[in-house]
C-alpha cells in the first residue's frame, strides 16, 4: 500500500509551494483520493491518470478539503469521466453546490457503511470537529486510517487499534486552542499505541518537525512524497 501526500496544509495553502488537504492511496492497482482542498487538482494530475480515479473520500465539507472539487468537474466533463464520492450527507447549501453534478455519483456514508473498492475495504468513524467529520479506515495490503480534521475523541483509539499507520490531524503547536489535535496529542498517541503516525494538516506558520524529531513512530507529512506503508 502506498500513500502520496498531495497537500497537507489547513485552513489554506502555504505561500508559493503548499496546498490544502489531499492524499492519494494506492493498493495493488486500486486508487482512492482523500479530500481535494485548494491547489490540489493540478498536483494530483501529476501523479495519476485522472481517468483511473474512480473513487474519492471527502472527510468533511470545509473549503480546505473540498474546494478543488469545483474545477475538477470541468475536467471530468472534458474527459467524459464519472467518479464515486463517499461523504456524509449534510443539509447545507455547500453540499448541494459541490455535489449536484452528473459526473459525481454520491454515496452517503456513516459509521454503519462498508465499501469494497477492489483490493481495499473502507469503514468509517465519526470524529469531533466543528462540522460532521468522518475518518476512513482502509484495509488492503496494510491498514491505514485517515482522521480528517478532529479533536481527540472516543473513536480515536479505534483508529489506532485497527490500523498500522494513522494519517492524523495532530500537528498544531502545544497550547493550541481549536478543533484539531496538537503535538502533545501526537506524542501521547505514539507512546500509547506504538503505531506509525504521519502528522498532517499543518498550519502555514508552524512546522512541528523540531518538536517531534525525538519521538519514535511520528513522521511529519511531506508534500509530494510517497510513503510505502
N, C-alpha and C positions, 0 to 999 in steps of 0.2 A: 504494500500500500504506500502511495506517495501523497504528500501534502505540499502544495505550492502556495506560498503567501503572495497574493496579487496586490493586496492593500491591507494596511494594518492600523491606520490612524482613525481617531474619532474625537470630536464630532465633525471634523473636516480634515482634508489632507494637508500634509506638510509642504511648506513653500518649495517650489521647484521640482521636488522628486518624491513626493509622498502622496499616496491615495488613501481613501477611506476603505472600509471593510470589504474584502472579497477573498475567497480561498477556493482552490481547486483540488479536489480529491480524485485520485485515480487508483482503482483496484482492478487488476487484470486489465481488460480493455474498457472497463466501465468508468464513467465520469460523473462527478457531482460538483456543481458550483454552489458555494455557500455565500449568500449575500452579494449585492452588487452596488457598493457605495460609489461616491463621486470619483471620477477619473479612472475607474477600473476597467471599463469595457475595452478601451484600446489596448491596455496591457493584457487582458485576457486573450484577445485576438492574437497576441504574440506567442502565446503558449499552447493554443489548441485551435484546431479547425472548428469553427462555431457550428458547422453542420453536424459535428459529432457530439455537441452538447444537447442532451435531451432532457436533463433534469436539474432544477435549481431549487435550493432550500433557502427560504427567507426567514431569518430568526425572528425579526420584528419589523415594524413599519417606520422606524425613524429614518430620516432622509439620508443619513450617512451609511445606511445599509441597503437603500433601495433606489437612490436617485438615478443610477445609470440604467435601470430597467426601462426608463423612458426612451433614451436614444437607442437602446437595444431593440426596441420594437421596430424602428426604421430598418435596422439591419436584418431582422427576421423577415420583414416584408420583402426586402431585396433578394434574400436567399430563398424565399418561399419555404420557410422552415418554422416548425412549431416546437415549443418546449413545454414540459410539465413544470409547474411551480407549486412547491409544497410550502404552505404557510397557514397560520392561524386565521380564521375568519374574524374580521374586525368590522364593526358597524361604523364606518367613517368615510368621509369624502375621499380621503387619500387612498384607501383600499380600492374604491371604485375607479379613481383616476389611474392608478397603477395597473390594475389587472383586467380592466374591461377592454380586451383586445383579442381579436380572433386567433392570433398566433400564440396566445397563452392559454394553456389548459390548467386551470386552477384546481388543486387538490387540497382542501382544507384539512388541517391536522390538529390533533390534540394528544393527550397522554395515552389514549387507547389505540392510536394509529400505528400500524406497522406497514412499511413499504419495502418491497423487494425490487431492487434495481440490478438485475443480472446477478453478479457475484457479491453484491452488497445488500445488507438488510438495515433499514433505518427505523429507529424508535425515537420517541420524543419525550422530553421532560420540561415542565413549566418552570421557568426561572423567576427571579424577582427584580423587576426594573420599573421604570416609570410608565411603561405600557406593557401589554402582554408580550412576553418573550419566551421562546422555546429553545432549549438545547436539543441537538440531534446527536444520537449515538449511532455510529456507523460500524457495523460488523462485517469484516471481509477477511483478507489475509491477516490483518491486525485489527485492533479495536481502537476507534478514535471517537472522542466526544468534542464537539464544538459548543461552547456555552452561550454564544451570542453575548449580549450585554446583561450583566447581572451583579447584584449584591450576593453575598453568601446567603444561602437558604437551605432548607431541609433536603432539597434534591441534589445539592452539590455532592454529598458523599456517594450518591448513586452513580454520578458521572465517573468518579474515581474507582469505585468498586467494579464497574462494568468494563472499564477501558484501560488500555496500557499507556495511551497518550491522551492528554486533555489540552486542547487549544482553548485557553481560558482568558477571559476578561479579568486580568489581575495585575495590571501594570501601573496603576496610579500610585502616586507617592504616599509615603507614610503620613497619616493625618488627613488624607483626602476626604472631603465631605461631599458625597454624591452617590449616584446609583450604580457604582462599579466597585469591584474588589480592588484592593491595593496590594503593595508588595508584601506587607505583613501577612495578608491572607495567603498569598502565593507561597511564602516560606512555611507557614503553618500546614498548608495542604501537602507540600512536598515532604515535610518531615513526617507527617502522619501516614500518608499513603504510599510513599516511595515510588510513585509513578512519574512518568515523564510529563512535564508541563511546558507548553510553549505559550509564553505570556504575550498577549496581544492587546489590541485596542489602545495603543499608546496615545497620550496627549502630545501635541506638537512641541510643547515647551518642556517636556520631561522625558528623559531616557533612563529607564530603570536598570540598565546593564550594570553599572558600577555597584549599585545597591544589591544586586542579585548574583554577582560574579562568584561569590564563595559558596553559594547554595547549590548543592547537588540536585540534579534532575530538573533544573529550570533553565530553559533557553528563552531568550528574548527574540521574538519573531523578527526575521529579516525579510524585507520585501523582495520579491522576485527570486526567492530561494526555494528550492525543492528539498523537502525533508523525506528521507526514506524511513518509514516507521517500522 
